[in-house]
Amino acid sequence: MINEWFILGCLLLVVSILVNMALVSYIRTNIVKVFVISEELSEIFTRLDSFQEHLKTVYEMPTFYGDETLTGLLEHSKALSEFMVKYEDIYSFTQPDLLEQLEAATLELQEQYDQEEAQA
């Protein structure tokens, strides 16, 4: 009788160890995927910020200042930035300081845009 309980206990221990190893492997795989996605989002945010700065620079050139098409592009890039903020949790998972910089840049662009609208 003790032998049967011992064998059953050993069998359950082995099954538990195998299940735990499978879960650890699964969790590790998913964490790696989250980090890869976070790095990709970091690149997207960086490129979007660079695009906004470039567009703003072109808009401020005397030749293009006040152009309605560029104004629309500025508004579109701002809306896209606001949309991307939804994904800040994933992005901030590996790049928390860059997220704060992006938020500050977005607020700065919003203030500048509001000032330009008030002047117009």
C-alpha positions in Angstrom: 0.0 0.0 0.0 2.8 2.4 0.8 4.5 1.5 -2.4 1.5 2.4 -4.4 1.2 5.8 -2.8 4.9 6.4 -3.2 4.7 5.5 -7.0 1.6 7.7 -7.4 3.3 10.6 -5.6 6.4 10.3 -7.8 4.3 10.1 -10.9 2.4 13.3 -9.9 5.7 15.0 -9.1 7.0 14.2 -12.6 3.8 15.3 -14.3 3.9 18.6 -12.2 7.5 19.2 -13.1 6.8 18.7 -16.9 3.7 20.9 -16.8 5.7 23.7 -15.0 8.5 23.4 -17.5 6.0 23.7 -20.3 4.4 26.8 -18.7 7.8 28.4 -18.1 8.7 27.9 -21.7 5.4 29.3 -22.9 5.7 32.4 -20.6 9.3 33.0 -21.8 8.3 32.8 -25.4 5.5 35.3 -24.9 7.7 37.7 -22.9 10.3 37.6 -25.8 7.5 38.4 -28.2 6.4 41.4 -26.0 9.9 42.7 -26.0 10.2 42.4 -29.8 6.9 44.2 -30.2 8.0 46.9 -27.7 11.2 47.5 -29.7 9.2 47.8 -32.9 6.8 50.3 -31.4 9.8 52.2 -30.2 11.0 52.5 -33.8 7.5 53.5 -34.9 7.3 56.3 -32.3 10.8 57.5 -33.1 10.0 57.7 -36.9 6.6 59.3 -36.2 8.2 62.0 -34.1 10.9 62.6 -36.7 8.2 62.9 -39.4 6.3 65.5 -37.3 9.5 67.5 -36.8 10.3 67.4 -40.5 6.8 68.4 -41.4 6.8 71.2 -39.0 10.1 72.5 -40.3 8.8 72.4 -43.9 5.6 74.1 -42.8 7.5 77.0 -41.2 9.5 77.7 -44.3 8.4 81.0 -45.9 7.5 79.3 -49.1 5.0 76.9 -47.5 3.8 78.8 -44.4 0.1 78.7 -44.1 -0.4 76.0 -46.8 -3.6 74.2 -46.2 -2.3 70.9 -47.3 0.6 71.1 -44.9 -1.8 72.2 -42.1 -3.9 69.1 -42.8 -0.8 66.9 -42.7 0.2 68.4 -39.4 -3.2 67.7 -38.0 -3.1 64.2 -39.4 0.3 63.5 -37.8 -1.0 64.8 -34.5 -4.0 62.6 -34.7 -1.8 59.6 -35.5 0.4 60.4 -32.5 -2.6 60.5 -30.2 -3.8 57.2 -31.6 -0.5 55.6 -31.0 -0.6 56.6 -27.3 -3.0 53.8 -26.8 -0.1 51.4 -27.2 2.1 53.3 -24.7 1.9 50.4 -22.1 3.6 48.0 -24.5 6.1 50.7 -25.7 6.9 51.8 -22.2 7.6 48.3 -21.1 11.2 48.6 -22.4 11.5 52.3 -23.2 9.9 54.3 -20.3 12.2 57.4 -20.7 11.5 57.7 -24.4 7.8 57.6 -23.8 8.1 60.6 -21.5 10.1 62.4 -24.2 7.4 61.6 -26.8 4.6 62.9 -24.5 6.5 66.1 -23.9 7.2 66.6 -27.6 3.5 65.9 -28.3 2.4 68.5 -25.7 4.9 71.0 -27.1 3.6 70.5 -30.7 0.0 70.9 -29.4 0.8 74.2 -27.7 2.6 75.5 -30.8 -0.3 74.4 -33.0 -2.8 76.1 -30.6 -0.7 79.3 -30.7 -0.7 79.3 -34.5 -4.4 78.7 -34.6 -4.9 81.7 -32.2 -2.8 83.9 -34.4 -4.6 82.9 -37.6 
